[in-house]
């Protein structure tokens, strides 16, 4: 079973590589594992305390790129990370780790931009603001350290891979892959009719290649929430953007396992604040439309849900991910506009609770100011991607709607009359900027980082909030106007909102959307002048970059003590009498066909003992012609599922491994293996493992004809190409024919 060359299946895709260009930049890419606890930890994003991790669908990664100006040696590092958001303290910890490795002059908060993909299926408990750790029962140091270490390692690896490079860019429109989840609010924007869609359908792709034309990486930006996997999901997943990265990296890296190939494909986040992947739109259980303003059915948000394009959340996730991946591959191939120009960066910390907004930028035409951070009633209503609780509904702009809940919410901090006036018409539910319990543990950010990168004629606007569609459009328009007025941009310049970067400050709605007070507006922390403040400050930042003048660093953000730590340690692992760790409890069948699920169950241990970073909890292995075993799949592959559950005893663990077979799996003999780590009563942790019986995979008659059509069926007694060397067309067909089941 001889693997194909990693790029042999991409001849058509990389034929352009023969035409080398003189290198315009130095660049490098890196990837590292950031997967946290796969058991018992709350999955961050839906604020659902019952959404607890029970395994892995896809591992989480940090994908980093370093860009350096060959003339000035100025460099920047940008990373896309499979997490819900980037806390400010975590971003600082990453730069401190980089400073310890390189020295303080190479990387710091000013030239490192960390952007979250915004998956809602990653373990929580890593925030440096208390609010976001509540549903995780506090701060989880080990998860925080895992994410910090992984991001830093991806940047270190990218730095080590820096080489003469060229960067090409392409833009297009991607349809049927996102939808506005607050369509009631959007038309209140006066320029709404100037755009063909109420969400950004534009997708931008960078093709990064060596000076000789060999592709080394891709970055794709498209605005869509990481909520294909909904609040019933209990498996760690990178969601639709994680799927897209996995798919493209497998396409280029051939027989390399996930996270080990040299080609890195990042699918970055943009202004996705009001943008859902659940493209069928919100509807009631009977198929009728929800109430437009409140997103309710019979007065309840819990019944108003937007389904995705697939038959279930897993299929929907793959469809939206595949749409991004395939369009990005098309643009990757056709990208013909080469980036050129300097590499530059600007960064400034801003006390965003106290920004004086001039009449030029304020929504009232008069001098105004931002507010102490607060969340409104509609925040608790959730969205049609994940409804909230109790009797909260969207579109609430009166304190009379939820008087009891507002009283409860004010126990931690009661807003002043001035705060209420500043945040009006938002009824304040949680006065997060005023909460001082626990001591020195802020509930939300006050001093936030704003950042602007230039890579040739591409500008990356780094913002910590989830900008709505129109907020993002206005910010890009303002930065564009400023740069053009200063001679630093023209018609060939490109602009990207790099969302959820370096800190998390919830949402940024336009002032018009703010007045409607749906979820995104209620989650706009700093009041109705938040977007105008961004426009004003980025005008200053862009002017500084264009005129090459220095920018004051701003006030240092406060540091927290992360004192809320209620997540208990796993005490020990046990097994029932007569059963050992790694023992098979329920074995595989002797044979399978290409439309079944191979499954095996083991007596295992809690995966919290060892996250197995850069490794795996499972392998699917193929027996080659010499009788040896070759690893084909890991827990980082879409086809596999690693599942943990508690056994009969409170310290027992039952591990289930699943392999979702597909028609183009080469026939032959396979086995599945489990790897874990057991904790003894004295705290000692030891590796354990288990192996299923071997089993055969046979193609069905339908699969055989399909494989012949694709040129992947066994011919003249030879095995088909291995799973990791499928052709792009075969992978596409594989998805179309695969019936996802968990």
N, C-alpha and C positions, 0 to 999 in steps of 0.2 A: 504494500500500500504506500506508494511513493507520492509525497505531497508535490503539488505543482509549485512552481516559483510563485512567490506572493503576488507578483504583478502580472503573471502570465494570463490571467483571466481579464486583464484590463487593457489589452493592447489598444483597442479602439479608444479607450478613455484617455490614455496617456500618449497617444501618437504625437501629440503636440510637443512632447518632451525633446524631440529631435531638434527643435528650433531653440537653441539656447540664447539667452540675452545676457548682456553685461549686468553684473549684480548691482542692484541699487541699494540694498540693505544687507545687514547681517541679522540673521534670525535663527532661532532654535525653538524646539517644542519639547514638552515633557508631559508625562501622565503618571499619576500616583493614586493609590487606593485611599479613600476616605470613609469607607463603610463602617458605621458604628455598631452598637449592640443589636444583634438580630433577634433578641428575645426580651420581652417584658418592658422595653422602653416605649414611651409614647411617640407616635409618628407625628412630626411637626408640620403644621400648616392648616389643619382643619379645626384646631382647638377642641378636639373631641377626646376627652379623657379615656374613653373606652376603646379608642383606636390604638391598640397595642401591637408591637412588632411580634410576629411569630415566624420569621424566616426571611428569605431573600428571593426576590424575583430577578433583580439586576443589582450588581454591586455599584457603588457610588464612586466617582472619580473626580479628581481635580485635573483639568487639562490646561496647561500653561504655555504661553508663547512669549518669547523675548524678542524685541525688535531694537536694533541698534543702528544709529546713524554712522556710516563708515567714515564720514568727514569730521564729525565732532565727538564721536564716541559716546554721545548721549544715548541712553538706553531706557526702555520701559518694559515692564512685565505685566501682562494681562492674563488672568486665569478665569476660566469658567468652571464653577464648582457645583457638583450635584448635591446641593443642600437647599433648604427652603429660603435662607437669607444669610447674609454675612454680618454678624454682630461687629460693632466697632472694636470692642476689646479683642476679638479674635483676629481681625485684620491687623491690629497693632502687634499682637503676639506673633503673627507670621513674619512681619518685617523685623521683629526682634530676633527671631530665629535665623532669618537670612543675614542679619547683621553679625550674628555670632559666627556664621559660616564664612561670609565673604569679607567682613569688615563693614563699618557703618556707611562708607561712601558709595557702595555699589547699588544697594537697594534700600529704600526707606518708604515711609508712608506716601511720599510725594510721587514716586515713579512706579508704584505697584498698585494695580487696579484689580480687585477681586470681585467678580460678579457671580451671583447665584443663578442657577438654572430655574430655581423656584419649584423644585419637586416638592410635593406635599406627602411624600412617602419615604422620608428619611428620618432617622431617630433624632429626637429633640434633646433638650437639656444642655445645650452648648451655648446658650445666649449669655451675653454679659449685661443684659437688661432683664430685670426680674419678671416682667409681664409675660415674656415668652417662655419662661421656665415653669410657670405655674402648672400647666397641664402635664408637664413631664415630672412633676413632683420634685422640682428643684434642679439645680445645676449638676451635671454629670461630668466630672473632671476628665475621666478617661475618654469620653466621646469628644470633648473639647480638644484634648491633646491629639487625638487621632486625626481630627480635621486639620488642626494647625500643622501637624507633622506632614500630612499628605500634601497640603497646598505648598508648603515650603519645599518639599522634596520635588514636586513637579516643576517648580521654578528653578531649583538647583539643577535638575536634569535638563531643562530647556536652556539654561545658561551654558551648560557643558556642551550642548549640541549646536551652539551658535556657529554659523558658517555663512559665506557669501550667498545671498538669496535674492530672489525677485518675488514680488507680490502682485497678483492680478486680481481685479475686482469685477464682479458682475451683479446686476440687479434685475429682478423680475417680479412678477406677481404670482402668488400662490393662493389658489382658491380652495374652497371646501375644507379648510383646515383651521379656521377660527371664526368666532362669532362674538358679537357684543352682548355681554350679560347684563348690561344696564341700558338697553335701548330706549328706555323711557327718558333717561337723563340726557343722552347725547344730543337730541334736537334742540335743547335749550342753548347750545353753543351757537352764536350768531353765524359762524362760518361753516356750520354743519353741511349745508347744501353745496359747498364748494368742493366737496370730496365725493368720489363715487361710492365709497364704502364707509360704514360707521366703525370700522376697525382698520388698522393698517394691514393690507394684504401684501405689502412689499417684502421681499426677501433679498438679503444681500449676502454674497459669498466671496470670501477671499481664497484664492489658490496660492499657496506658498510653495515655492520650489527652489531647489539648489540652482547655482549658477549654470549648471549643465542641463537644467530643465527637468530634473527628477523631482516629482512631487514629494513633499515632506509633511504637509499639513493643510487643513481646511478650517476656516471659521465661517459659520453660518449664523446670521441673525434673523430671527422671525419672532414677532410678538404673539405669544400664546401661553396661557397659564399651564403650569405643571399639575393639572387636576384631572387628567384623563382617568387616573386611578382615584376613585372617590373615597368617601370617609368610611366605607365598609372594608377597604383594603387593609390587610395586616402583613403584607410582605414589603420589605425594603425594595425600592425601585427608583430609578432615575426618571420615571414617567416617560412622556413622549419624546423629550429631548435626549434622555438617556438611551432610549431605543434607537433614535436616529444616529447618535454617536457610535453605539455598538455596531449598528448595521454598516455604516461607512468604514469604520476601522476594520471590521472583518473583511469587507470588500477589498481593501488595500493591503492588509497585513496577512492575508492568506492563512497559512497554517499556524500563525502565532496565536497564542491564547490571549484573551482580553487583558488589556493593560500592559502587554509585553511587546507589542509591535512598535515600529519606528514611526509609523504614520499616525498622527493625532488629529482627530476631528472633533471640534467643539461646536456645540449648538447653543449660542449665547442668547440671553434674554434681553428684551427691549422694553417698550412702553406697553406692558401687558395688563395694566391695572384693571381695565374693564373687559378683558379679552379672554374668552373661554375656548377650550378645545371641544366642548360638548355642543357640536354644531347643529343638533336637531332643535335647539332652543328650549326655553322653559315651558313646561306643560304640567297640567294636573294629571292625577292617576287615570282619569277617564279620557285623556287625550285632548281635553279642552285647554285653551290658553289660560295662563295664570293672570291674576290682576296685574296690570302693567306697572303701576307705581309701587305697590307693596310687595310684589312677587309672592302672592298668597293664593291658596285654594281654600275656599271656605274660611278665610281669615287666618290660615295657618301657613307659615313659610315652610314647614316640614314636609308639606305635600307638593310644593312647587319645585321641581327638579328638572335640570336640563340633561338629557342623555346624550352620549356621544354617537358617532356614526356607526359603531359596531353593535353586535348583539349583546355585548356585555362590556364592562370597563376595560378588561384586558385586551379584547379585540380592538376597542376604540383607541386605546393607547398605541397599539401597533399601527393602526391606520394613520393616525395623526403623525406619529413618528416616521412612518414610511413615506408619507407625503412630503415631509420636510427633507428626508434623506434623498429621495429620488430627484426632487427639484434641485436640491443642492448639488447633486452629482451632475445634473445637466448643466447647471451654471458653472460648476468647477471645470467642466470640459470646455465650455465656450468662452470663459472669461478671457477677454482680450485687452482690457484696459489696464495698463501697468501703473501701479502707484509709484510716485516719485516725489522727492522733496525731503525736507528734514524730519528728524524725530525730535519731538518736544513734549514737555509736560508742564502742567500747572496744577497746584493743589492748594486748597485753603480750608481750614476749619472755620465754621461759622456758628455762632450762638443763635440757633434758628428760633428760639423762643422770644428773641428780642431784636428782630430785624425791623428797622425803620424803612418802610417802603415809600418811595417818593411818589408824587402825583403822576409822574411819567409812567410808572408801572402799575400803580394800584388799580384795583377794579372799580374804585369809586371816583377816580379822577382827583382825589384829594390825598394828602399824606395819611398813611395808615401804618399799621404794624402787625407783625405776627403775634401769636398767642402762646401762652404756656400749653404744653402738649396735653391733649385730651381726646378721648374717644366718645362718640355719640351713641345714642340708643340703637341706631340701625347697624352698628358694628356687631351687636349681639344677635342680629337677625341673620347674619351670615349671607351667603349668596346662593344662587341656583346651582352652583357647583357643589356646595356643601352648606345646607341650611343650618340656621342657628337653633336656639332653644327658647323655651317658655313662650310667651306671647309677643315677643319682639317681631316687628315687621320692618321692611325697608321703606324708605320715604318718610320717616318719622322726624318732623321738625318742630315738635311741641313738647315741652316738659310735662304736659298734662296727659300724654299718652301712656306713660309708664311711671306714675308717681311713686309706687312702691319700690320698683327696681332702682329708680334714681336715688331714693333715700338709702337703699342698701349699698349702692355703688359709692355713695359719698361718705360711708363710714371710714374708709381709708384716708380720704382727703376730700373735704368739702370745697367746691370751687367758690371763689369770691364773686361778688356781683360784677366786678370788672372782667373777670375771666368769662363769665357767662355772656356778657355783652360782646366781648372780643370774639368768642366762638359762635355767636348767633348767626344763623338760626339753628345751630347744632344744640340739641339738648344733651348736656354732658352726663354721661353714664359713669365713666372712669376718668378722674382728674389725674392722669398718669404722671404729669409733670410736677404734681404737688405731693405725691405719695413718698413718704420718708421711712417706711417700714418695709424690710429690715433697714437698719442704719447703713448708710453709704452704699446702698444697692438701688440705683435708679431703676424705675419701672420702664422708662422710655428715654430715648436719646434727647439731649438738649443741644449739645455741641456736635455738629455733624460735618463729615468731610465731603467736599465738592471737588471734582477733578475733571481735567480736560487733557486728553492725549492727542498728539498729532503724529501720524505715521504716513509721511508723504502727504498726499492730498486726501487723506481720510482722517476725520476727527471723531474721536470717541468721547462722548459726554457721559461721565461717570456720576450717577445719581444714586442716593441710598433708598429712594422711595419707589413704590410701584406707581408709575405715571399712567394715567388713563390715556387713551388714544389721542384725544385732543390736547391734553397737557403736553404730551410728547411732541406733537406737531408744533405747538407754539414755542416750545423750548428750542427745537431745531431751527425754526424760522428766526428766532431771536439771535442765536449763535451765528447762523448763516449771515444774517444782516450785518452783525457786528464785524465779522471777519472780512466780509466783502468790502465794507466801508473802510477797513484798514488795509486793504490790498493783500490779505492773507488767504483769499479764497476766490474761486471763479466758478464758471459753469461746470467745470470738470471735478469739482470738490464733492466729497461724499461725507455724510453725517450719520452717526449711529447713536441712539440712546443705549448706553450700557447700564441696564437697570439693576437694581438691588446690589449696588456696588459699595463695598467698604463699611457699610453700616445698614441698619434697617430702621426706617421711619414710617412704616405702614404705607399709606397711599398719598398721591397728589392729584386731586381733582381740580378742574377749572372752577373759578368762582361761580359760574353759572350752574355747573353740576353740583357744586357745594350747596347751593340754595335748595336743591331738591332733596338732599340728605338721604340718598340711598347708601348702600354699604360703603362704596368707595369714598364718598364724601364724608360720611360719619367717621371714616378711618383716616381722613386727612388731618393729621395731628395738630398742625400749627394754625388752623383757622382758615378763613376764606382768602387771606392774603398770602397763603403758602406759595402757590404758583407764581404770582407776581414777584415774590421775594426771590424765587429761583431765577426768574428772567432778569431781574436787576443784578443779582450777584454774578450770574454767568456772563452778563455783558461786561462786567469788570474783569472777569477771568479771561474771557476771549480777547479783550482789548490788551491785556497784559501779554498774552501769548503772541498776538499779532504784532505788537510793538516791541516785543522782546524786552519787556521791563519786568522788574521783580514784583512779587506779590507777597503781601504780608501773610505770614503763616496762620494767623488767627489764634484764638485761645485754645489751650490744650483741653481735650475732652476729659471729663471726670472719670476716675477709675472705680470700679465696683469691687466689692469683696465677695460676691457670689455666696452669700451666707445662707440662702435658701437651698438646703441640700437634704431632701427628704427621700430620695431614691435609694432604697436599701441595697446593700451588697448581697450577692448570692452567697449563702453561707457554705454550702458543700453540695457535692453530687453523690447520690446513692443509687443502688440497683436493687431490684427484688431478689430475694433468696434464690440462689441457683442460676442467676443470670449475670453475665459479665458485661462490662463496657464494650461496645462495638459488636455485640452479639446480634445476629439477624433475628428479628421477631416475626417478620413476615417477608418471605423471599419473593424474588421476581418469578414470573412465569418462565417456562423453558423457551418460549419463542414468542415473537411479536411480529405484526405487520406494520406497514408505514402509516397506519391511521390510528394507532393505539398509544397508550401511555404506559411506559415501563415504570414500575414503582417498587420500592423496597423500604422496609422499616427496620430501624436499629434501636437498640438500647444505647442511649447517648448521654451527653452532658450539656449543660447550659452553654450556649455560644457566647455568653457574656464573659466567660472565663478568658477567652482569647478571641479577638475579632478576626484573627487570621488575615491580617492586612497583607496584601500582596500575594496571598495564597488562596485557599478555597476550603469550603466545608465538604465539597463533593467533587467527584470526577466521573465522567463517562469515558470508558476506555475500550479501545478496539484491539482485538487480537490480530497481530500481523502474521505474515507468512512464516516467520521464524518461531512463532509461539510467544513472542513478547507482547507486552501490552503498551499501547500508545494512548496518551491522554487526548481526547477529542473535545470534550466540553467540561466546563467548570460551573460553579455557582454564579459566575458573572455572565453566563450565556442566557439568552432569552428562552431557549428550549428547556432549560432546567429549572426546577424549583427545589429549594431547601426549606423544609418546614420543621419547626420546633413546637412541641407542646409538652405540658407537664404530665407526668405519668400518674399512677395510682397513689404513690407517695409524693408528698409536697416537694421532695428534692430529686425525684426521678425525672428523666427527660426522655421523651420519645421523639426520634428523628425520622422523618419521612423524606425520601428523595424521589423526585419525579423527573422523568425524561419524556417530553412531549414529542413523540416521533412524527416524522413527516415523510412524504412519499419519496423524497430524493436521498434519504439516508442510505448509504451503501450497505448492501446485505453482507452479513458476516456474523462473527461472534463478538459479543460485548459483555462488559460487566460494569457495575456501579460501585463506587467506593465512598465511604464516609470518613471524614477526618474531624476530630474534635479534641477537646482538652477537659479533663475532669479535675475538680477541686476536692482534695481530701479535707478531712475535718480540721487538720492543722494548717490549712491554707495552701499546702503544696499543690501545684498544678502540673499534671502530667498528660502528655499526648495519648490519645486513644484513636483507634481506627476500626473499621469493619468493611467487609467485602461481600457483595452479593454473589450468588451463583452465576456462572456464565449463562448467557442466553443468546439466541440467534434472532436476527432481524431479517425478515423476508419481505420483498416488495410485493404489494398486491398486484393483480393483473392490470388495474387501472394505472397504478404507479409505474409499472414496467413500461407501458406505452408512453407515458409522460416522460420518463427518463430517457427512453430512446429518442424522443423528439428533441430533448435537450442535450443529447450526447453524453449522458452521465450514467447510463445503465451498464452493467457488466457485459463486456463484449469479448468473445473468444477466451473466456475463462479469466479475464483480468478484472480486478476490482475497480469500482468507480472511484473518482477522485475523493479524497477525504472531506469530511464536513467542513473543515476550515479553509478549503480551497474551492468552494463553490464559485461558479461564474455569477456575475451580476444578474444575468437573466434567470439563472437557476434560483438565486435567492429571491428574486421578485416572484417567480412562480411558486417557490416554496411558501412564501407568505400567503399568496392568494389561495393556495390549496390547503394550508394548515388550518385545522379547526382547533382554536385555542380552548383548552379546558384546564381548570385548576381543581 
